[in-house]
Amino acid sequence: MVGVYISWPFCAQKCTYCNFASGVFPRELEAAYAAEIVREIGRHSWTWAPETVYLGGGTPSAMDTAALSAILSAIPNSTVLEATIEAAPGSLTRERVMAWRAAGINRVSLGVQSFVRGELARTGRKHTAEIVAQDVALLRDCGIDNLSLDLIAGLPGQTEASWSESLERLCELNVPHASVYMLEVDEDSRLGSELLLNGMRYGARDVPDEDTIAGFYETAVDILKSAGLARYEISNFSQPGAESLHNLKYWRREPYVGFGADAHSFDGSLRWQNVESAKEYVERSQRGENLRTEETLACAAEEKFFVGLRMSSGVETDEADWQRYAATFERFISGGVMERDGMNIRLTARGIMVSNEIFQEFLAA
C-alpha cells in the first residue's frame, strides 16, 4: 500500500542548519500553492490505496487549517492508518490541533532540535523547553498520543552537558518516538556552507568536531534505550509498535507518491522528483505543464542495501546478492562493521558510525 508525502515548504524563518527546499515566501503564494497541491492530487491515478500520509516541510503546522483539510480530503483516506504532520514548537493552539484531528491527523512530529535556550537562539529557533512540554501536553489532551520529537547532535555551542540535558528532557516527556540527526554539513544550509568555507558566521567556529558529534550520537543511543526507545533505524528510535509507518516505506523500498514542490516519488521501479521551487511549481501547475524535473530507473540490487542497511533489523539476502556482493560482505564482516545471521546481514554498532562509507561501497560495487 502506498504512502503519500505532502511537501509544504513555507516557514516563518529559515533555520541556519536547514538544507531543505524551504524558506520564507509571500503569503499569497501559500494559498495558490495549496490549491495546486489539491489539483495535483486530483490528477493522480490512484492505482494503490494509501496507507500513510506525511506532511513535511517547511512548517506544515502553520498551514491554514482549511487548506489542510482540503488537501487531506482530496486523498483517498479510507485505508489510511497513519497521518503525520511536522510541527514547530510554539505554533500550536487547541483550535489548530482539534482541526488537525478533524482532518484526519493522528501523529505529530515536533522539530525540537534542542531543549537548551542558547543553542536554539543561535540556530534561529524561538521555542523553549517549557513550550515543548506545553505542546506535548496540549496534543495529548486533544487526543493525539502518537508523538515524535527531533534532536540534532552537533549544533553550535553544544557540549556533552547540554546534549545530556536535551536527552533527559526528551525522556521526561515519555514520547513513543524520537529522531536523532547528526548535523549535516553541505552547501545547502547557511551553517553548512559557512563550515565548508571555514567561516565564523552562524556559530560555525563553535560546532563540535566530528568525533564529538559521534560521541553525542552514541550517548543518545544508550540514554534512549534506557528510556524504552530502541533504535530501529540509524536516526530513529521508538517504543515497540510506535515506529513511523510512513518512513518505514522509504527504508523498505515500498511505493510512495509525493505532491508539491521538491516532492519525491517511487512506484517500485521508477523514481521521480517535482520541481524544487514553490513558485515554479505553482506556475507550471496552473499552466498544466509537467511538474517533474527528474526521472530515474531505480536499481533494486543497489538500493536494497543502500537504504535497507539503515534498519537495525538489517537486510535478508539471497543467493543473487552473494554472487554480486560476496567480497564486499566478507570484507565488512571480517572488519567488524557488519554481522551475519543466516542470510540476514546488518551493521554492527561500529558499522553504523561509518555507514555512509559502507553505503557508497554498494553503489560502486
Residue pairs with C-beta under 8 A, 6 or more apart in sequence:
1 48
1 49
1 50
1 51
1 79
1 254
2 48
2 49
2 50
2 51
2 254
2 255
2 256
2 257
3 50
3 51
3 52
3 53
3 54
3 245
3 246
3 249
3 254
3 255
3 256
3 257
4 50
4 52
4 53
4 54
4 75
4 256
4 257
4 258
4 259
5 53
5 54
5 56
5 246
5 256
5 257
5 258
5 259
5 263
5 264
5 265
6 37
6 53
6 54
6 55
6 56
6 60
6 71
6 258
6 259
6 260
6 263
7 21
7 56
7 57
7 58
7 258
7 259
7 260
7 261
7 262
7 263
7 274
8 55
8 56
8 57
8 58
8 59
8 60
8 63
8 260
9 20
9 21
9 22
9 23
9 25
9 57
9 58
9 260
9 261
9 262
9 278
10 22
10 23
10 24
10 25
10 29
10 30
10 33
10 57
10 58
10 59
10 62
10 63
10 278
11 18
11 22
11 23
11 24
11 57
11 58
11 59
11 62
12 24
12 59
12 62
12 88
12 91
13 24
13 124
13 126
14 22
14 23
14 24
14 124
14 190
15 113
15 123
15 124
15 125
16 122
16 123
16 124
16 189
16 190
16 191
16 202
16 203
17 113
17 123
17 152
17 155
17 183
17 184
17 189
17 191
17 192
18 189
19 184
19 186
19 188
19 189
19 192
20 57
20 58
20 188
20 262
21 261
21 262
21 276
21 277
22 57
22 58
22 59
25 278
25 279
29 278
29 279
29 282
30 63
30 64
30 67
31 64
31 67
32 282
32 286
33 260
33 261
33 278
33 281
33 282
34 63
34 64
34 67
34 70
34 71
36 281
36 282
36 285
36 286
37 71
37 259
37 260
38 70
38 71
38 74
39 285
40 259
40 260
40 285
40 291
41 71
41 74
41 75
41 259
42 74
44 257
44 259
46 76
48 255
49 76
49 78
49 79
50 75
50 76
50 77
50 79
50 80
51 79
51 80
51 81
51 82
51 245
52 80
52 81
52 82
52 83
52 84
52 245
52 246
52 249
53 72
53 75
53 77
53 80
53 82
53 83
53 84
53 104
53 246
54 83
54 84
54 246
54 247
55 63
55 68
55 83
55 84
55 85
55 86
56 86
57 86
58 86
59 86
59 87
59 88
59 91
60 68
60 85
60 86
60 87
61 85
61 86
61 87
61 88
61 91
61 92
61 96
61 108
62 88
62 91
65 95
65 96
65 99
65 100
65 103
68 85
68 99
68 100
68 103
69 99
69 102
69 103
72 83
72 103
72 104
72 105
73 103
77 83
77 104
80 104
81 245
82 106
82 107
82 146
82 244
82 245
82 246
83 104
83 105
83 106
83 107
84 105
84 107
84 108
84 109
84 148
84 244
84 246
85 100
85 105
85 107
85 108
85 109
86 108
86 109
86 111
87 108
87 109
87 110
87 111
87 135
88 110
88 111
88 127
89 110
89 111
89 112
89 125
89 127
89 131
89 132
89 135
90 126
90 127
90 131
90 135
92 135
92 138
92 139
94 138
94 141
94 142
97 138
97 139
97 142
97 144
98 142
100 108
100 144
101 142
101 143
101 144
105 144
106 144
106 146
107 144
107 146
107 147
107 148
107 244
108 139
108 144
108 146
108 147
108 148
109 147
109 148
109 149
109 150
109 177
109 179
110 132
110 135
110 136
110 147
110 148
110 149
110 150
111 150
112 127
112 132
112 149
112 150
112 151
112 166
112 170
113 119
113 120
113 123
113 125
113 150
113 151
113 152
113 155
114 120
114 123
114 125
114 151
114 152
114 155
114 158
114 162
114 166
115 129
115 132
115 165
115 166
115 169
115 170
116 129
116 158
116 162
116 165
116 166
117 128
117 129
118 157
118 162
119 155
119 156
119 157
119 158
119 162
120 126
120 127
120 128
122 155
122 156
122 157
122 202
122 203
122 206
123 155
123 156
123 191
123 202
123 203
129 169
132 149
132 169
132 173
133 173
136 147
136 173
136 175
139 145
139 147
140 147
145 176
146 176
146 177
146 242
147 175
147 176
147 177
148 175
148 176
148 177
148 178
148 179
148 244
149 170
149 173
149 175
149 177
149 178
149 179
150 178
150 179
150 180
150 181
151 166
151 167
151 170
151 178
151 179
151 180
151 181
151 220
152 180
152 181
152 182
152 183
153 163
153 180
153 181
153 182
153 183
153 213
153 216
153 217
153 220
154 182
154 183
154 207
154 208
154 212
154 213
154 216
155 183
155 203
155 207
156 191
156 202
156 203
156 204
156 206
156 207
157 203
157 206
158 208
158 216
159 208
160 212
160 215
160 216
160 219
163 216
163 219
163 220
164 219
164 223
167 219
167 220
167 223
167 224
168 223
170 178
170 224
171 223
171 224
171 227
174 227
176 229
176 238
176 239
176 242
177 229
177 236
177 237
177 238
177 239
177 242
177 243
177 244
178 224
178 229
178 236
178 237
178 238
179 235
179 236
179 237
180 217
180 220
180 224
180 235
180 237
181 235
182 213
182 214
182 216
182 217
183 191
183 207
183 213
184 192
185 192
185 195
185 196
186 192
186 193
186 196
187 193
187 196
190 201
190 202
191 202
191 203
191 204
191 207
194 200
194 201
194 202
194 204
195 204
195 207
198 204
208 216
214 353
217 353
218 349
218 353
220 237
221 231
221 237
221 349
224 230
224 231
224 237
225 231
225 237
228 239
229 237
229 238
229 239
230 237
230 238
230 239
230 240
230 312
231 237
231 312
232 238
232 243
232 311
232 312
232 313
233 247
233 251
233 310
233 311
233 312
234 310
234 352
234 355
236 243
236 244
236 247
238 244
246 256
248 254
249 255
249 256
250 256
250 307
251 307
251 308
251 310
251 311
252 308
252 311
253 266
253 268
253 298
253 300
253 303
253 304
253 307
253 308
255 266
255 267
255 268
256 265
256 266
257 265
257 267
258 264
258 265
258 273
258 274
259 274
260 274
260 278
260 281
261 274
261 275
261 276
261 277
261 278
261 280
261 281
262 273
262 274
262 275
262 276
263 273
263 274
264 271
264 272
264 273
264 274
265 271
265 272
265 273
266 298
269 297
269 298
269 300
270 295
270 296
270 297
270 298
271 295
271 296
271 297
271 298
272 292
272 294
272 295
272 296
273 292
273 293
273 294
274 281
274 291
274 292
274 293
275 281
275 284
275 291
275 292
275 293
276 293
281 291
284 290
284 291
285 291
301 320
301 321
301 324
302 362
302 363
302 365
304 315
304 321
305 315
305 321
305 325
305 359
305 362
306 359
306 362
306 363
308 314
308 315
309 315
309 345
309 346
309 347
309 355
309 358
309 359
310 355
311 346
312 346
313 344
313 346
314 341
314 344
314 345
314 346
314 347
315 344
315 345
315 346
316 343
316 344
317 329
317 343
317 344
317 345
318 343
322 329
324 365
325 362
325 365
328 361
328 362
328 365
329 338
329 340
329 345
332 338
332 351
332 358
332 361
333 339
333 340
333 345
336 348
336 350
336 351
337 347
337 348
337 350
337 351
337 354
337 358
338 345
338 346
338 347
338 348
338 351
338 358
339 345
339 346
339 347
339 348
347 355
347 358
351 358
